[in-house]
Amino acid sequence: MDVLIALIAVVGAFYFILLRPVMQQQRKRRAQMSSLDVGDEVLTTGGFFATVIDIQTADEGPMIIQLEAAPGVVLRATPAAIESVTRHAASIEAPQAPAEADPARGQ
């Protein structure tokens, strides 16, 4: 009986220390890749920042993502080459309007 309890404790510790964090990270990565859109800025596994300019999905083969690393420099990549999404297109395209002067504050 003591061996069974110890075995269950080891398996539980293994799950919470090793498996659960990896599964959460995979879930987060899948969510990032599914929400990837044209105009998003990404960090590649090579350490380059680039902007997504096209996403091509095919029935067979990997998804191809075209990235613009610099003006006129277009790279083709797979989702495995993207480390993380650093900025979404919605935050790039919607600049904040300057705050209007408040007459009560003397501005």
N, C-alpha and C positions, 0 to 999 in steps of 0.2 A: 504494500500500500504506500509506504514512504517513497519507494522508487517511482511509482506512478505519479505521485504529487510532484516530485522533483523533475520528472520528465515533462509534465505539463507546465511547470514553472519555467523550464529552459525553453520550451517551444514558445511560450508566451513572451518571454524576454526577447527571443530571436525575432519574433514578429514585430514587437514594438520598437526594437532598437535598429533592426536592419531592413525588414521588408516594408513596413508602413511608410517611412520617409521616402523610399525609392518609388513606391506606388503613388504617393502624393506628388512627387516631382514629375513623374510621367504624366499624370492627369493634368497638371498645370501646363506642361509643354504641349500636350494635345490641344488644350484649350487655346493656347497662344497661337498655334499653327492654324487652327480652324478659324480664328478671328483675324488672321493676317489679311491685309487688304493693300491694294495699290496705294502708294503714298506713305506707307509706314516706314519708319527708319528702324533698321535692324543691326545687330552686332553679329558678325559672322564668327565662326569658330577660329578663323585665321586672325581675328582681332581687328577686322576692318568694319567701319560703319558704312552702311549703304542704304539706299532708298529703293523700295520695291517698285518696279515700273510695270511688271506684268507677271501674272500667275497663270500657268498653263497646266490643266489637269487632263490626263489621258485615261482611256479605258484600260490600257496596258502600259506598264512601265511607271517610273516615278513621276511625281509632280515636278515641273520645272518652274523655277522662280527666277525672273530676270531682275538683277540688281544693278543700280547705277551707283558706282563707287565714287565717281567724279564726273563732271560734265563730259559726256561723250564716251565714258568708259563703262561699258555694259558687261556684266558677268552673268553667266548662267549657273544656277545652283539648285541643289535639292534641299528639302526641308532640314536634312541632317546637317547642312552647312550653316544653319542659323542657330546661333547661341541663344539670343533673346531678342524680343521686340523692345526697342528703347523708347520709341515714341510713335503713337498712333496718328494716322492721317487726320482725324478729327481735331486733335490738339494742334496740328500744324496749320490747318486751313482756317481755323477760327481765331484770329488774333483778337486780343482784348481791346475794346474801345477805350480811349483815354477818359479818365474820370473828369466830369465837368467841374468847373470851379464852384465852390460853395460860397455864396455871397455873405452868409452869416459868419464865415471864418475869415473874411477879408481877403479872399484870393481872387 
